[in-house]
Amino acid sequence: MKTYRLPLLLIIFAFAFASSALAQSLFVAARYSDEVAVIDTSTNQVVTQIPVGSEPIRIAITPDRLKAFISNSLSASISVLDTVAHTNIATIPVYNVPGETTITPDGRQLWVIHQAPLASDPDHSPVAVIDTATNLVITTVLILGKGAKDILFTLDGRFAYIANNTLGEVDVIDTTTYQVTSIPTAEGSRRLAISPAGDRVYVTNNHGTPGSVSVIDTATQQVITTIPVGAAPFDVGVTPNNNEVYVTNQGDMTVSVIDTTTLTVIATIPTGILSQQLVITPDGTKVFVANGFSDTVSVINTATHTVIATLPTLVPKNRK
């Protein structure tokens, strides 16, 4: 049986809490074996591996959990999985180095950002818009720069927000007209999170000294403030009660806690080396942080702002 590094699970950990008959199935991109592992969360066992394209790195699952879309970073394609039959049912050609993906709130479209610019237009990178029913590319939206890192939708699906890393901005695409506007943030915009009410988007700015988090008002599409945090902030998440924002600082091995009322840092929590992805539990009581170079996961108690457990992780045996 193959083993998988736990931080890979954390990327899609939240899917395990979905309310459906498929909720106990967890789909994990096994980047170094060109497969997607299916894990039964009731037994913590890998039940099957599904071959996909080269270096799968991201997964998006439709709201009804019947389809999973996999970004294959080295084969310029999206694999489509039947999550019930555990089979690869289609391959969608896209552009070079597909990266982060997300599905519109109504489940009808998959949006794919790309880490590389167009070969014919090195100043612009593509965002592919795919019909989830037909698996066909509907349109391609171009944004300036390269290396866009994250994408999310407003709660009503009207706008897509994209962290444009190389330009230090957040690009906003109107999902009706496909028009693009840009919001200047700070250097190295990296990851995004939206508040439970949908009124704010938080973006980590990975470069600069110190790093920072910009807060965007979704009604005005303007930056309210920019908050200094730790070194090289990476991931960001908002608690379900909207009281706090958690930010992983991969450069100084900490997590910053931001109060959403005062928009200031109220705690700094030591974690592990290269703290990156984080997941907040649905009840908001814990935050799980993947420490990439420590091979550990830190478990934070949100009431006390302390690490209450450090979990060791497994290293894949079949890395190429």
N, C-alpha and C positions, 0 to 999 in steps of 0.2 A: 504493500500500500504506500502510495506517495504521501509525503508530508508537505505542508505549506506553511510559510511564514505568517504568523498571526496578523501583522499589520495589513496584509492583503485583505484579510477578512474585514478589518475595520472600515475599509473604503465603502463597503456595502452593508455594514452591520445593521443599519437602520431597517433594511428590508425585512429582517427577521421578525419585526414587530407588526408587519402588515396583517390586516384582518381578513384572512381567507384560508381556504383549505391548503393553500401552498405556503402558508406562513412558516412552516417548519423547514422549508428548503432554502438554503443559502447558496447563492451562485458567486463563485470566486474566480477572478481572472488569474490564472497561473501563468504569469508572463514568460517564464523561462522554459515552459514545456508546451507552449502553443495550445493550451487547453483551457476549458472552464471546468472547475471542480464543483460538483454539487454536494453540499453537506447537509445531512439531516441534523438539525439543531437539537432534536430530542435525544440523540445518541452521540453527537459530536463526531460522527463518522462520515468520511467521504464515501458516497454511495456510487458515484460514477464520475468519469471525466469525459467531456465532450470536446473533440478536436475542433479548433477554429482556425483563424489566420495566424500570421506571424507576429509575435509579441503582443498579445492582447493586454490592454492596460486599463480600460474603463468599461463599466457595465451600466446600462440603463434598463429598467424594467417598467413595462406599461402598468398603469394603475390597476388593471384587472389581473396583473401578474401572469398573463398567458404567453407573453413574448419577452425575451431579453435581447438587447442589442449590444454587441461587443465591438469596441474600437480595436482594430488590429493595426498597431502603430507602424509596423514595417511592411505590411502588404497592401496598404492603401485601400482598406475595405472595412465593411461592417458586417459581422456575422449575425444572423438572426436565429435565435434558439426558440424552439417549442419547449416551454418550461414544464409542461405536463409529460410529454413523451421523452424529454431529455435528448432531443435531437437538434442538429444544425439544419435548418430548413431553407436558408437562403443566404447568399452573399451579395452585398450591395457595394459596387465600386464607388469609391469616393476619391478624395485628393490625397496628396502625400502627408504622412504622419497625422492621421486622425487622433485626436486626443479626447478631451472632456466631452461628454454628451449629456443631454437632458431631454426629457419628454414634456411636452406642453401639459398643463393641468387637465385638459380634456382628453389626453391620451392619443390625440390624432396625429401629432407630428413629433419627430425626433430631430433635434438640432445637434450638429456635430461641428465643433471648432477644430482647427488644424494648427499644428505646431510649425508648419513650414509654409512659406508664401507660394503663390502660383509660379510655376516655371516660366510662364509667359508674362508675368507681371510681378517682379520681385518686391514691389512696394506694398502689395496687398496680400492678405491671407483670406482663404475662403471659409465661410460658414455654410455647411450643407443643410438644407431643410428637406426631410424625408417623410413621406406619407407612411405611417405605421401599418396601414391596412394593405397597401399595394407594394410596400418596400421600394418605392420609386423616389428618386430625387425630384422634388417639386421645383426648387429654385436654389440658387447659390447667392448668398449675400457676401460682398467683399468689405473687409475692414482694413484700415491701414496697419502696417507693421507686421510682425511675425511673433510667434511664441505666445499667443493668447492662452491663458491658463485655466480659466473657469467660466462657467455660464450658469445662470439661473433665470427663472421667469418670475414676474410679479404674480401674485396670487390669482389674479383674473386672467393671466396669460397674455395680457396686452403688450407687454414689453419684455424683451430679453436683455439681461445685463451681462456683459462680458468683461472679464479682467484682462486688459491688454497690457501684458507685462513689459514689453520693450518700450512702450510709449508713455508709461506711467499715467494711464487713464482708464476709465471704464466706458466702454462703448455701449450705447443703448439702441436696440433695434426695435422698431415698431413692427409687431408681428402681423399687422394688417397691410401696411404699405411697404414694409421692408426698408424703410428709410433709417439711416444711421445718424445718431448724434453722439457727441463725446463729452464726457465729464472729466476734467483734469483732476487727478488725485495726488499721488506722490510717486516716487520712483519704485518700479518693480511691483505694480499691482498684481496680486498673486491668487488669492482665494476670496470667495464671496459668501455671505450669509444674509438671509432676509428675516426681518422680525416676524413674529407670529401674526401680527396685524397687517403686515405688508407695507408699513409706512416708512421703513428704513432698510437700506442695504448697507452692510458693513463690508469693507474691503481691506485686506491686509496689504501693506506696502513693504515688500520684502527687502528693498534696498534702503540706503540712507542710514544715518547714525544719529539717534537711534532709529529703529524701525517704527512704523506707525500704523494706525488703523484710521481710515477715512470713513465718515458717516454720511450717507447720502439720503436726502429726503426724496422719496419716490414721487411725491406730488409735484415738486418743483424741479426735480432732477438736478439738484445742486448739492454740493458738499456743505453740510452743517458745520462740521468741525473735523479736525485731524488730531488724533490722540497718540502721543508718544507711548510706545510699549518697549519690548525687549529687542534683542538683536535678531535680524532676519526673520520677522514674523511670517508664519506660513499659513496654517489653517485657522478658521474662525467659526464659532457656533454660538447661537443664542438659546438661552434656556427657555423652556416652554412657557413659563410665566412672564417672560420678557423682562425679567429683573436684571439679568447679567449677560455679558458677552465673554466668552472664553477664547483666548488667542494663544496658539503655540508659537514659541520663539525658538526656532531651531538653532540660532546662533549662540544662545547662552543657556540652553537647557532648562527653560522655564515656561510656565504658562501665566499669562497676564489675565486678570479678571477685571472687567470694566463694568461699572455701575451705569445702567442705561438712563437713569434720571440725571445724574451729574455729568455723565460722559467723561469720567475720570477712572484711572486704574486704582482699585481698592485693595488688590492683593497680587502678589507675585509668588508663584508656587514652583519650587525646584522639582524637576522631573528626571529625564534621562538625556543621553546624548542624541542630538538631532531629533528633537521632538517635532513631529509633523502632524499626521492626521489625528483628528479628534472626533469623538462621537459622544453626544449627550443623550442619556437615557430618556425615554418618553416621559417619565415622572419627574425628570429634572434633578434627581438626587445625586447622580454620579456623572463624571466625565471620564471617558477612556482615552488615553493619549498613547499613540504609537511612537516609541523611541527607536528610530531607525538604526542607529549605530550601537545601541545598547542591547538590542534583541530583547527588549522588554516592553510591557505596556503598563503605564502608570494609571492607577484608579484614584480619581479625586472625589472627595466628599464635598459637594457644593455648599453645604451648610457651614462647614468648618474651614473650607479652602485649604485642605491638607490632603496629602497622598496617604490613602489608607491601605493600599496594597500595590505591590510591584510584581507583575506576572511575567515569567520567562516565556519566550516564544521559540518556535521550531525553525530550523533552517532547511530549505528544500534540498533533497538528496540528488535531484536530477538537474541542477542548474547547468546550463550550457556554458 
